[in-house]
Structure formats: C-alpha cells, structure tokens
Amino acid sequence: MLAKYIDSGFVDRTLLVMHSGFGCDLRFWKKITDSLRTDFDILILAENYFKSTDYVVSVEDVLEIMKNRDVIVGGHSLGYAKMVQFCEKYGDKFKLKKIFAIAGFSNFLSDNPIAHGIRKLSLDMMIFLYKVNLVQTFVMFLYFCGEMFPTIPSDVDKDLFFKDLLWLNDRVESPNVPHLVLSSLDDPTIPWYVIEDNFRKLKYVSIKYTFGAMHLLGDKNSEYVAGELKKFTLS
C-alpha cells in the first residue's frame, strides 16, 4: 500500500481519507489536495501498481494516523469500494462520519440483469486483453478513460493488476452514512446508469453529475470536486 499524510497544521481538524482507483497512484489527488490541505488533514491511499519505493506503508501505519479520529472517507472508481472494505474491516479503530465516491461504484457489474450481462462480457474481454499484453491494454484503458497522452509504465505488479481486475466481479455494501457521489455524464467506464443503480437507493445520498471529464473527474475538474467535497464535509 502507498500512503501520504498531509497535516494542515491545526489541531482537531477532520481527517479526509482518499483512495485512488484502478491503475492510479497517489498523484491522482494532487490538484484536489492542493485545494483542501489548509482546511483538513488528508490521508491519500493507493495500491502499489507500479512497484514504487516511495510512500510504501503498512496497514498498521495507516490505522495509527486514523486512530480514534472522526474521518470522512472516499475514493475514485475502485477506490470507493476499497475504502468500504477498509471500513468494514477496521471500522472499530476510527469514527466514520461520511463517505464520498468520485466516479465510484459498489457493484461494477450492476444489479440490472441486462446491464450486468453486457458489462460482464466487457469485463471478461478486458481481462483477456490484459493477459495478452498488460501494458498496452492498460495504456488503451487510460486513453478510454479520457487521458489523452497516457504514460507507459516502466514496471507493473502483474499479480496486483489481475487481483483487482478479478475483484470487479465482486461487490460491497455501502455503509449507512451520508454519501456524496460525483460523476461525469460522459464517463464510459462507470456510466450514469451504474451510478444510479449503485447509489440512488441509499437513504442519505446526494448524486451530482457534470460533463466533460469522462472517468477522470477528480483530475480534469479538480476545483469543482474540491469545492463539492468541502461543502459536503463541512455540512
């Protein structure tokens, strides 16, 4: 696991915990954290897909930062589901107040039978392509998400890639706390109907759509996302 802690320098500030999505590292959150770092303490988490030697931590290190604190957690894409799993497993160590999803999901394949069948077929094809050529397929995936000039990774953790790809067949149950869900209507990876299917039935949820960011809302429209997160956390 990778983690970076940003201390606002003030006592008793709310802790925001953000988890990056599939194939993303800590850099995904830079623009957002630059806007929020004076208002909150921030802990950024990511899987170590590219075998980084910087910011490598243990779960125990992460829990020590979160220990007994009021926290608001969330994630981009698969990062939302990762944070839900984390809260299910370690929720007795901290006080979960709210949760947010940026182009996130609890069930990638959707509960809708027709959508489920179509997305399952696409997922199986995607996994096959990753097995044929992981790096090339990943670069194509980034382009599909809206990254116009994707960087070719120098090294990847193949086991971790395939572990998370297979995880997409699974699902999590969203916790019963206030939710903020942000999405772009032109997102081809987690389209609006998956957002609606995953989150609309929750009791305490605000779903907000924008347009033009595809699957990279947090990076392409970071000021908007930071503003919405600030309003959500302070409300």
N, C-alpha and C positions, 0 to 999 in steps of 0.2 A: 504494500500500500504506500502511496505517496501522500504527504500532508504538508501544508504550510499554514502556520498560525500568524494572523495579523492582529496585533494588540493595539486598540485605539488609544491606549494610554490613560483611560479613565476607569474609575472603579465602578463595579456593578453594572457594566454595560451588558445588554443582551448579546448572546453568542449566536451568530449565524453559522450554520454548518452546511456547506455546499459540496455536492458530489458530482464529478464530471461524468459524462455519458460514455457510451461505447467508442473506443478508439481515441478518446480525448484525454489530455493530461491537465496539469494544473493551469496551464496558460489560458484555457478556455474562459476562466473567470477574471482575468486581469483587468479588463475595462470596467467590469461591474464592481470589483473590489476597490478600484481606484476611486469610484464614486461614493462608496459606502464606508470606507475604512475609518473615517473620523466619527461616524455615528454608531458603529457596532464593533465588537470584537468578531473576527471572522476566522473560521477554520475551513480550509479548502481541502477536499479529499479527491483522490483519483486512483484508479488501478494503474499499475506499472506496466503498461502495454509495450513500452519501448525500452525496457531494461535500463532505466535511468539509475544513476548512482547518487543523485541529489534528492533530498527531501524524503528519503526512504524511512518509514517509521513502522512501529508495531501497533496493533490494536490497543494495547495497554497504554502506549503513549497518547493515542487519541482520546481514550477514555479519561486519562488523567487531566487533560485540558477541559473536558466536558463535565467532570465530576461535580455533582450536586448543583449544577448551574441550570438556569432557565435557558432553554435552547429552542431555536426555530431552525428546522432542517429542511433540506430540499435538494433537488438535483435536476440536471439536464438529461433528458432522454432516459436511458437505462439507469442513470444516476438517481432518479427518483425512486425506482424500485430497490436499488441498493440501499438507500437511506431508510426505506421502510423496513427492509430486512434487518438493518443495523439496529433500528429502534426496537424491533421485536425481540432481538437477542440481548440487547444491553440496556433496555429502557429503564431498568431499575437504578442505573448509575447517574441519571440526569433527569431533568424535568422537561418533557416535550410539551411545548405550548402550541405550535402551529407548524404547518408543512407547506411547501410550495413545489410546483412542478413546472419546468420550462421545457416545453415540447416533450413532456414525460409521459409515462404510462405505468399502469399496474398490470395490464394484460396486453402484451404486444399483439397477440393474435386476435383479440376482440372476442366478446361473447356472442356477437351476432353470427349466426351459423353461416350465412353467405360470405360475410367479410372474413370470418375465421378460415374458411376453406381457401379463399383466394390468397390470404396473407400466409397461410401455412405452405402453400405451393411456392410462393415467392421466397419464403424463408429457406425452404429445402433447396431451392435453386441457388440461393445466395451462399449457403453453406458448401454446396458442391463447388461453386466457383472459387471460394476461399481455399478449398482443398487443392484445386488445380494450380492456383497462383495467388497466394495470400496477399502479397504486397500490391500487385497490380489490381486485384479486386478491391482492396482497401482504398487505394487512390481513386478508383472509379466511384466507390461509395462516398468519399468526401466530395467529389465533384457533383454527385447526385444530391447531396445534402445542401449544396449551394456554395461550396468552396471553389472559387474559380481557378486558383492556382495552387493545388494541393502539393504539399511537400512529401517527397518519397522518403519513408523512414529508413534509417540505416540499419536498424535491428528491431526485431519484434519478438515478443513472448508468444510463440505459437500456441502453447497449451492454454494460456490465459485467453487468447482470442477465441479459440474454439469452445472453451468452457462457457464464455459469455454468449457466444452465438447459440449454443445449445440451450442456455438459460432462457432464451427468448421464447421457448416452448412453454415456459412456466408462467406463474403469475404470483402477485402478492395481494393481500387485503389491505386497503388503505385504512390508516388509523382514524378513529373518530375524533378528530381535532379539526379546527378551521383550516381550509385549504385555499390556496391561490394557484390557479392553473393558467399559464400564459402559453399561447400558441400562435403560429402564423398560418393563415388560411391556405397558403401555398406550400405548406410542408408536405413533401411527398413521402417522407419516412414514417411520420406519425400524423396521418391526415386527421382532419377535423372530426370525422365520424368515429375514429378510435378515441379521441379526446372525449367526445360526448358519451360514448359507450362506457369508458373507464370512470369518468368523474361526475357526470351530471346527476347521478342518483345519490351522491353523498349529501348528508344533511347540511353540512356547513361548508359550502364551496362557492367560490367566485371564479368563473371561467371568462377569460378575456382574450379576444382574438385581435391580431393585427395582420398586416400583409406585407410581403416583400422580403422576408428574412429566411424563408424556406425552413430548414431544420437547424439553422444556426442563429436563432433569435437572440440568445444571450450575447453573442459576439457581434452580430450585424446591427442590432438595435439596443446596444448596452445601456444607453441613457434612459430609454423607455423602461427597460427591465429593472434597472436600479431604482428608478422612481416608483414603480409599482411595488417592488419589494419593500422599499422604505415605508410607503403608505400602509402596506399590509402588516408589517412588523410593529409599527407604532400605533395601529388602530386598536 
